[in-house]
Amino acid sequence: MIRPAPAIEAIPATTPFIGPEQLMRDSGLSELVRLGANESAFGPSPKAVEAMAAALPHLWWYGDPESYELREALAAKHDCAIEQIVVGSGIDDLMGLAVRAFVPPGGRAVTTAGSYPTFNYHVTGYGGALSFAPYREDGTVDLDALVEIARRERPQVLYLANPDNPSGSFAARARMQAFYEALPHDTLLFLDEAYGDFVDAGDVLPPHLEDRLVRTRTFSKAYGMAGARIGYAIASERNVRTFQKIRLHYGVNRNAQVGALASLADPAFHASVVRETAAAREAYYALGAELGLPTLPSLTNFVLFDCGSVARANLVMAELLKRGVWIRKPAVAPLDRYVRVSAGTAPMRAAFSQALRDVLAQVPV
Ligand SMILES: *Cc1c(COP(=O)(O)O)cnc(C)c1O
């Protein structure tokens, strides 16, 4: 009899995420204000679009399997060696490589309950087990609890997003340094810096090119290229060699390589996105204060609005969708009474604000 491997068969069939396209098919809406996936509403750099458009006729070529020019530019940006960079088709892909490489079947990983879930799907898929630390009551990541669990359970990998999704919270340099030192030295820290571009470079953990640290960055957020699927890890040479052994040789889209390289050459555009995103957060804080929906401070491209209860948060999300505005919400307490809204352009924010006012006025909550 043909059967999947036991670890795979044991996984329930779930849809981790219902995409906006499905929501549109289900609801019959022909347009959505996309504020649900922390995509960058400010788009990619026009220079990246130009470079990708010019490269399109070469789509019959595979991309450079070494992503050499891109890694060269990334090594210069991060002041490391090209041997310390590996490119993948987004951080989601690199998470899979890290779990496959470091968590053996029956192994363990630790993360925050309700944080970015893709890492967890990889752990389950490769036959590992997960332990969770809850968020603190104030919605921040509980670094002390993560250390405590790691010391007790000696996981092969600990996953931390900093800044975090969905909380938006951030542990600055000194706190992260102490956290990193406190972890057991046989636990690898997978430090997901998907939102690292929105934080001053001097505030993130200093570079440690040690075997027990893998940090990841993406072109999906501040660079506005989520659909291109490209991201990278900064890691020790040994870890990069390990990833190189198991990654898909041609797994990175050729046009994504072209666009990523051109994006790096347009720092002015990147800076403008970071500025616009900060302005969008400020606008959301003000809106929340005005409407009686307290917000959490965020160092990302999204803001959480406190709806007071899980039921009210679900209702607000559903009613906004009826009005053509797509947002999402965290699933796990204590953040499950919040809705999460991505930074939008001024017109998108106006549409959200109008729909939200309408919902709060009309919906009995
Ligand atoms: C958006 C996001 C990712 C996804 O990154 P890709 O490079 O698009 O795969 C990873 N981690 C966190 C915390 C995110 O919010």
The ligand as a Tripos MOL2 file, in Angstrom:
@<TRIPOS>MOLECULE
LIG
   15    15     1     0     0
SMALL
NO_CHARGES

@<TRIPOS>ATOM
      1 C1          6.4050   38.1720    6.1020 C.3       1 LIG1
      2 C2          7.2340   37.3610    7.0190 C.ar      1 LIG1
      3 C3          8.0670   36.3600    6.5360 C.ar      1 LIG1
      4 C4          8.0080   35.9240    5.0900 C.3       1 LIG1
      5 O1          9.1170   36.2360    4.4140 O.3       1 LIG1
      6 P1          9.2860   35.7280    2.9050 P.3       1 LIG1
      7 O2         10.6560   36.1690    2.5940 O.co2     1 LIG1
      8 O3          8.2150   36.4070    2.0990 O.co2     1 LIG1
      9 O4          9.1270   34.2440    2.8960 O.co2     1 LIG1
     10 C5          8.9120   35.7150    7.4040 C.ar      1 LIG1
     11 N1          8.8950   36.0120    8.7110 N.ar      1 LIG1
     12 C6          8.0810   36.9500    9.2290 C.ar      1 LIG1
     13 C7          8.1300   37.2380   10.6790 C.3       1 LIG1
     14 C8          7.2040   37.6310    8.4040 C.ar      1 LIG1
     15 O5          6.3390   38.4980    8.9050 O.3       1 LIG1
@<TRIPOS>BOND
     1     1     2 1
     2     2     3 ar
     3     2    14 ar
     4     3     4 1
     5     3    10 ar
     6     4     5 1
     7     5     6 1
     8     6     7 2
     9     6     8 1
    10     6     9 1
    11    10    11 ar
    12    11    12 ar
    13    12    13 1
    14    12    14 ar
    15    14    15 1
@<TRIPOS>SUBSTRUCTURE
     1 LIG1         1 GROUP 0 **** ****
